[in-house]
Amino acid sequence: MTARAALTLAADAVEATEAVGRRLGRLLAPGDVVALVGDLGAGKTAFVRGLAAGLDVPSHVVASPTFTMVAEYPGGRLPLFHIDLYRLDPGAADLPVLDEYVHGAGVTAIEWSDRLPPGALDAGLTVRIDYADPGRRLTFEGRGARAASLVAVLASGT
């Protein structure tokens, strides 16, 4: 049986969304995958800016890679691979290309991960960002032992 864990946090402003991302970024290790889901403008890229800061990647270089699909941010504690699947039809992602990043030496953040084919990520951390009043609601679901442990550490507040 696969380990699973879930956690929901509130973020009342963009800065709070980035701060949660920064906390998570400090915990990440090579090969970790953060799959992001949420409507347009929900805060996925803001969350990735926080991840970058937590990885010691200058967060000001992070922008939505919608038109390039993949942005690589080296220079931090670990490289950050930022993938945006918005322009793809659901299920149309080129999995062999994604595997190079997902199984690479850095951290991979995938915006619009719900456009991946079902079962494409058998383990990893999914972050769903929803509009809430006020701000946003961030729901973390960890699938697999590593992702479940990340959720547990976030839940502990340390």
N, C-alpha and C positions, 0 to 999 in steps of 0.2 A: 504494500500500500504506500502511495506517495504521500510525503509529509505536506500538509497544507496549513496555512495560517492566514488570518485576515485582521485588518485594523482600519478604522476610519478616524481621520483627523479633520479639523476645521482650519481653514485659512481665511482670515477676514480681509486680506489685501494681497496684492501681487508680491509684496515683500515677504509676507508670511508663507506663500507658496514657495518662493525661492529659498527661504530659510529651512523648510522641511526638506527640499531637494538637497540643500547643502549638508544637512545632518546625514541624509542617506549617502551622499557622495563620499563622506569621510569613512563610511563603512565598506565601500565597494572594493572588490578585488578583481584581478584579471579574469575575464570570462563571464562576469556578471552581466545579465541582460535586464534592462528595465523597459517593459512594454507599457506604453502610454495610450490611454483611451480617453476621449472626451470630445465634446462639440467644438466647433470653430470658436476661438477666443476664450476657451475655458482655462487656459494657463499651462498647456503642455510645454511650450517653449520656455516659459518662465521657470517651470520646474527643472527643465534641462539646464538653464543658466545656473540654478542652484546646485545641481549635480556637478557641473563644471567647477564651480567655486569650491565645493567639497573635495574635488580631485586636484585642486591647485592649478586648474586651467583657468586662464583669465576669462571671467564670465562675460566681459564686454564683447568678446569675439563670437559669442553664440547667437545665431539667428536661425530662423526657421529655414531648413534646407529644402523647402517645397519644390523649388525649380531645379535644384541640383540632385536631389533625393538623398545624397549622403554628404555629410560634412565631417571631416576629421580634424580633431582638435588635439594636437600633441603638446608637449611641454609641461604637462602636469605630473603629478605622482604616477598617474596612468594616462594613456591616451583615451580620449572619449570619441566614440563613433556615434554620430547623431544622424539617424535615418528617419526620413519622412515619407510615408507611403500614401499621402493624401491623394496624389494624382493617379494612383492605381485603382483599377476595379477590384472589388473584394475578391480575394483568392488569387490575384494575378502576380504576386510578388515572386521574383526570381530567387528561389530558395538557395541554389548553390552559391550565388553571389553573396547573399546574406550570411551564409554559413562562414564565409571568410571573416566576417566581422564578429559574429556571435561566438565563434570558437577561437577568436584571436587573443592577443595579449593585452587588450584594453577592456573598457567598459562600453557596452552598446546600449544606447537609448533609442527606442523605436516609437516614433509618433504615428498614430493611426494604426496601431498594431492589430486592431480588429479587422484590417484588410488582409491579413495573412491567411493562408489556407488553414482550415481547422486542423489542430494538432501540430502546426509548424513549430511551436515552441512547447516542448514537453515539460520544461522546467523554466522557472524564472519568476521575476517579480512583476506583477501587473499593477499599474497605478491608474485608477479611474478618477478623473477630475470632473466633477459636476458643479453646475451653478447651485449656490445655496444662498439663503438670505440671513446674514450678509456674507459676501465673499464666495468661497468655494468649499466643497467637501472632497477630500482626497481619500479614496478607499484603496488600501493595499491588499493584494492577495498574493501570497507566496506559494508557489508550487515547486516542490522539491525541498530537500533538506536545507540547502544553502539559502534559498529565498525565504523559507519559513523562519530560519534563524535571523535573517535581516528584519523581518516583520517583528519578531519577538524583541529584538534590541530597540527598534523604533518604539514599540509599545511600552518598553520599560522607561523610556525618557532619558536614557543615558547616551 
